[in-house]
């Protein structure tokens, strides 16, 4: 997934399977919307990621609406960075799960993914996931030692198990590698007290479905 600045990615940047999106000021330029529409239509991208908090905008701002409309049209998910941002807690107000829930209400057919389970806002993320049919979350970063220390391993496991038991299709595997250990995230999933079938969904099945990936 891209890491370019939301406001600085050039319109002719090479297309990847995911794309960092330049939400221009005050609106996304029409040529960018057209390019996104084309790439989504051809399958050259299967999802986009936005970085509220790193960039100072709220997910439901007008400047983002054109992005959501294109993604909804082509049924491709939007991933939001959420939770801890640059060790500056004030930035988290921009990407809090409650802000993402506003987009979920505006675009009920659009799949939205809360990255990092919005740690340290795990309970709020859980509530938003369970209350909105079109909201998912990935677990990238949850097994990082700093996160387990701050949030508590038992709390992390309890919240993941609660979501997995009620809506097992909502959790996607992720690691945030190379910042975080892939092995530790695998251990996290394997330690959940859920069925092997649900673990398989978390590790692969859910992402394959949400992003319409082809299975080998």
PLY file of the C-alpha trace (Angstrom):
ply
format ascii 1.0
element vertex 216
property float x
property float y
property float z
element edge 215
property int vertex1
property int vertex2
end_header
0.00 0.00 0.00
1.29 3.43 -0.88
2.78 5.89 1.54
2.84 9.04 -0.60
1.44 12.26 0.80
-2.29 12.49 0.26
-1.86 15.97 -1.17
1.28 15.52 -3.22
1.03 12.37 -5.35
1.33 13.46 -8.99
-1.59 12.70 -11.32
0.67 10.68 -13.62
2.16 8.52 -10.84
2.49 4.83 -11.86
-0.53 2.79 -10.94
-0.20 0.02 -8.38
-2.64 -2.49 -7.05
-3.35 0.02 -4.31
-3.01 3.75 -4.66
-2.18 6.72 -2.43
-4.72 9.36 -3.30
-4.13 13.09 -3.77
-7.24 14.70 -2.30
-6.61 18.15 -3.73
-7.50 21.44 -2.12
-10.36 22.04 -1.86
-11.56 19.21 -4.15
-10.00 16.27 -5.95
-9.04 17.43 -9.49
-11.35 16.05 -12.16
-8.44 14.54 -14.11
-7.50 12.52 -11.04
-11.05 11.25 -10.61
-11.09 10.25 -14.28
-7.76 8.43 -13.90
-8.98 6.63 -10.80
-12.17 5.66 -12.59
-10.20 4.23 -15.49
-7.74 2.27 -13.35
-10.50 0.88 -11.16
-12.50 -0.11 -14.22
-9.59 -2.02 -15.77
-8.68 -3.73 -12.49
-5.25 -2.08 -12.34
-6.07 -1.06 -8.77
-8.13 -3.08 -6.32
-8.22 -0.63 -3.41
-7.09 2.79 -2.24
-5.73 4.02 1.06
-6.18 7.41 2.70
-4.07 8.82 5.52
-6.17 11.07 7.77
-4.05 12.19 10.69
-0.85 12.13 8.68
-2.65 14.63 6.49
-5.01 16.94 8.35
-8.41 16.11 6.95
-11.49 14.27 8.20
-12.68 11.27 6.17
-16.14 12.74 5.52
-14.89 16.01 4.05
-16.30 17.09 0.70
-12.89 16.80 -0.96
-13.02 13.02 -0.51
-16.52 12.43 -1.86
-15.47 11.94 -5.48
-13.03 9.22 -4.41
-15.73 7.36 -2.53
-18.16 7.58 -5.43
-15.66 6.03 -7.83
-14.73 3.29 -5.36
-18.40 2.50 -4.70
-19.08 2.41 -8.44
-16.36 -0.21 -8.98
-16.83 -1.99 -5.64
-13.24 -1.45 -4.50
-12.49 -0.88 -0.80
-11.12 2.23 0.84
-8.56 1.70 3.60
-8.05 4.40 6.24
-5.01 4.83 8.41
-6.50 4.97 11.89
-5.26 5.26 15.45
-1.73 6.06 16.55
-0.12 8.60 14.23
3.45 9.84 14.55
3.23 9.59 18.36
1.11 12.75 18.31
-2.27 11.87 19.89
-3.95 15.06 18.67
-3.75 13.70 15.12
-5.97 10.76 16.04
-9.10 12.91 16.07
-8.90 12.97 12.27
-8.87 9.19 11.85
-10.90 8.00 14.84
-13.34 5.16 14.01
-16.28 7.46 14.73
-15.11 9.68 11.85
-14.88 6.68 9.54
-18.37 5.64 10.61
-19.68 8.89 9.10
-18.44 7.75 5.69
-19.98 4.32 6.26
-23.36 5.96 6.79
-22.99 8.16 3.70
-21.88 5.27 1.45
-23.50 2.08 2.79
-22.42 0.02 -0.24
-18.76 1.08 0.00
-16.40 -1.28 1.82
-14.28 0.59 4.38
-11.30 -0.89 6.19
-9.93 0.57 9.42
-6.19 -0.05 9.41
-4.39 -1.15 12.59
-7.76 -1.79 14.26
-7.38 1.90 15.17
-5.11 1.05 18.09
-5.24 2.27 20.82
-8.96 2.86 20.13
-9.71 -0.85 19.98
-13.11 -0.79 21.70
-14.33 2.10 19.56
-13.19 0.28 16.44
-14.98 -2.88 17.57
-18.20 -0.95 18.09
-18.01 0.71 14.68
-17.30 -2.61 12.96
-20.18 -4.39 14.66
-22.59 -1.50 14.03
-21.82 -0.98 10.33
-22.21 -3.75 7.78
-19.67 -2.18 5.42
-16.83 -1.55 7.90
-13.91 -3.96 8.36
-10.54 -3.72 10.12
-7.08 -5.12 9.67
-4.81 -6.18 12.53
-1.57 -4.68 11.21
0.59 -3.51 14.08
-1.41 -5.13 16.86
1.40 -7.55 17.73
4.05 -4.86 17.94
5.61 -4.85 21.44
4.73 -1.20 22.03
1.09 -1.86 21.11
0.77 -4.94 23.29
2.34 -3.00 26.16
0.03 -0.01 25.80
-3.20 -1.83 24.92
-2.58 -5.10 26.76
-2.36 -8.48 25.06
-5.44 -9.82 26.85
-7.49 -6.79 25.79
-6.37 -7.18 22.18
-7.26 -10.86 22.16
-10.60 -10.29 23.87
-11.73 -7.62 21.41
-10.57 -9.57 18.35
-12.34 -12.68 19.64
-15.53 -10.71 20.25
-15.61 -9.44 16.67
-14.52 -12.79 15.24
-17.29 -14.60 17.09
-20.02 -12.20 15.98
-18.86 -11.12 12.52
-15.92 -13.32 11.48
-15.88 -11.86 7.99
-14.82 -8.44 9.31
-11.17 -9.00 10.37
-8.31 -8.93 7.84
-4.75 -10.07 8.44
-1.98 -7.48 8.27
1.44 -6.92 9.81
2.82 -3.46 8.88
6.07 -5.21 7.97
8.98 -4.28 8.11
8.01 -2.20 11.14
6.31 -5.20 12.71
7.03 -8.92 12.80
5.06 -11.16 10.46
5.66 -14.11 12.79
4.25 -12.33 15.81
1.10 -11.43 13.92
0.67 -15.04 12.85
1.04 -16.06 16.50
-1.59 -13.48 17.44
-4.14 -14.98 15.07
-3.28 -18.55 16.02
-3.70 -17.74 19.71
-7.31 -16.61 19.26
-9.88 -18.93 20.81
-11.88 -19.26 17.61
-12.29 -22.09 15.14
-9.65 -22.95 12.56
-12.17 -21.97 9.91
-12.40 -18.45 11.34
-8.61 -18.20 11.59
-8.37 -19.09 7.91
-10.87 -16.35 7.10
-8.77 -13.83 9.02
-5.50 -14.96 7.46
-6.67 -15.05 3.86
-10.32 -15.63 3.09
-11.64 -12.26 4.17
-9.07 -10.29 2.17
-9.68 -12.46 -0.89
-13.38 -11.66 -0.71
-13.19 -7.97 0.24
-10.57 -7.16 -2.42
-11.97 -9.65 -4.96
-8.63 -11.44 -5.19
-8.29 -14.59 -7.22
-7.37 -17.67 -5.18
-4.82 -20.10 -6.53
0 1
1 2
2 3
3 4
4 5
5 6
6 7
7 8
8 9
9 10
10 11
11 12
12 13
13 14
14 15
15 16
16 17
17 18
18 19
19 20
20 21
21 22
22 23
23 24
24 25
25 26
26 27
27 28
28 29
29 30
30 31
31 32
32 33
33 34
34 35
35 36
36 37
37 38
38 39
39 40
40 41
41 42
42 43
43 44
44 45
45 46
46 47
47 48
48 49
49 50
50 51
51 52
52 53
53 54
54 55
55 56
56 57
57 58
58 59
59 60
60 61
61 62
62 63
63 64
64 65
65 66
66 67
67 68
68 69
69 70
70 71
71 72
72 73
73 74
74 75
75 76
76 77
77 78
78 79
79 80
80 81
81 82
82 83
83 84
84 85
85 86
86 87
87 88
88 89
89 90
90 91
91 92
92 93
93 94
94 95
95 96
96 97
97 98
98 99
99 100
100 101
101 102
102 103
103 104
104 105
105 106
106 107
107 108
108 109
109 110
110 111
111 112
112 113
113 114
114 115
115 116
116 117
117 118
118 119
119 120
120 121
121 122
122 123
123 124
124 125
125 126
126 127
127 128
128 129
129 130
130 131
131 132
132 133
133 134
134 135
135 136
136 137
137 138
138 139
139 140
140 141
141 142
142 143
143 144
144 145
145 146
146 147
147 148
148 149
149 150
150 151
151 152
152 153
153 154
154 155
155 156
156 157
157 158
158 159
159 160
160 161
161 162
162 163
163 164
164 165
165 166
166 167
167 168
168 169
169 170
170 171
171 172
172 173
173 174
174 175
175 176
176 177
177 178
178 179
179 180
180 181
181 182
182 183
183 184
184 185
185 186
186 187
187 188
188 189
189 190
190 191
191 192
192 193
193 194
194 195
195 196
196 197
197 198
198 199
199 200
200 201
201 202
202 203
203 204
204 205
205 206
206 207
207 208
208 209
209 210
210 211
211 212
212 213
213 214
214 215
